[in-house]
Amino acid sequence: MRKPECFGFPFGCVSVVVAASAAGLLGSARHHIISLLALGLVVLATGIATSATATAGTAVIAWGVHSGFTVGSLGELQFTTETGVAAVVFAAATAFGSLAGAVRRRLAAAEPESPHPLEGATRTRLSGPAPAHTPPVGGHEGDHRLREGSSWSARTQVA
């Protein structure tokens, strides 16, 4: 089983940058709600896919990016009512995402692992006459099949 805490925070940080960039192209400088929704979805997705700690860290980064680059300019953090609302949105996304992720992981742990498709399979030799024409073995360059006397010949590969 993979460990979600190993990649969660870097995944969240890269996703925040990508979402904020996309929101900027869509006009989040004039309509801050675009940035808020995009970053809120990133925090929610991070909560579902990774650990709660990584999600909380991603929410803090998302708030900083939203406050400093969407509401503020040049990374200067703004402490306004709008950024307070953003903090509440990101905290709620953290809580819901982490809860959904915990439920998803619990359900995945409850399912029994399916056996490997070849587990329990045995090799069987087909009975019957040998083929009428067997191609020459090892007679020319590029032929990597083993000679007839070896323990693993072209004939045993039929099975």
N, C-alpha and C positions, 0 to 999 in steps of 0.2 A: 504494500500500500504506500502511495506517495505521501510525503509529509507536506501539508499545505503551508506550514510555517516557514519552509525553506525558500519560497519564492514570493510570498504574499506581498510584502512591503515594496520590493522593487517592481513587481507587477503593478501595484497600485500607483506608485509614483510615475511610472512611464505612462500608465493609462490616464492619469490626471493631466499630464502635459499634452498628450494627444487630444484628449477631450477639450481642454481649454483652447488649444490651437484651432480645432475644428469649430468650436463655439465662436471664437474670434472671427473666423472667416464667415460665419453665418450672421454676424452683426451683434455680438454680445456687448460691444462697447456702448451701443445705444439701448439695447434691450438686455439688461442684466439677467433676466429670467432664463435666457438661453444657456448662459454659463452655469447658473444655479442648477438647472435640470440636468445638464450634461454631466456635471461633476457629482451631483447626487446619484445619478445612475452608475457612475464609476464606483462610488463608495458602496452602493448596494451590491453591485456585481463582485466587488472585492470581498465583501462579507460573505457572500454565498460560496465563493471559490476558495477562500483562504481562512486563516485564523482570525479571531476577534482582535488580537493585538495588532496584526498587520492592518486590519480594517480601521482601527482607531488611529493608527499612524497615518493611513491614507486620508482619513477624514481631516486630520489636522493640516496635512499638505494641501488638500483641496480647499480648505477654508483660507489658507494663506494665499494661494493662487487667486482665488475668487476675490478676496479682500484687497490684495496688493496689485493685481493686474486688471481686474474687471471693474471693480468699484474705484480703486485707487489707480495711481499711475506709477510706472517705473518701480514697482515692487513695494511701494510705501503702504504699509498696512493701515487700513481704515477701521475704526471702532465706531460704527454707526448702527442705527436700528436695522438697516438692510443687511449688514454683515452679522448682526445678532440673529436675524432670521435665518441667514445662511448657516450659522453655527447650529441652530436647532434642526434645520433640515438635514445637515450632515450627521448630527448625532442620531436622529431618527433612522437615517439610512444605515448607519453603523449597527444600531440595535436590531432592526429588521433583517438586515443582511446576515449578521452573525447568528441570529436565531434560525433563519432559513438554512444557513450553512451547517449549523449543528444538527438540525433535523435531517438534512440530506446525508450527512456523514453517519448518523445513527442508523438510518434506513439502509445505507450501503453496508454497514457493518453487520446488520441483522440478516442480510441475504447470504445464503451459503455460496461459497465459491464453486463455480462450475469446474468440473474436472477438465484437464487438458484433453483436447479432441483425440489425441492418440494414446491416452492413458488406458492401459489394459489391452491395447491392440497387440496382436501377435502376427508374426510373419508366417504365411502359409505358402506352400509350394503348390503350384497348379499341377495337377496330374494330366497325363496325356502324352501323346507322342512329341518328340522333339520337332522343332520347325524343319520344314523341308529344305530350306536354304539358310544356312548360317553365314553371315558375312565374315570375311577374313578378319582375323584378330591380329592387331599389331603388325600387319604386313606393310604398311606404308606410313609416311610421315603424317603426324597429326592424329593418328589412331591411338588413343590413350586407354583402350580397353585392355583388360588383363588377359593373359593367355588361358587356355582351357584348363590347365592343370592347377591353377591357383584356387584359393578358397573362395574368391569372389569373382566369378567370371560373368560374361555377358548373359549366359543362360540363367544364372541365379538372380539376375536383376529383373527377370520377367515377373517374379513373384511379388 
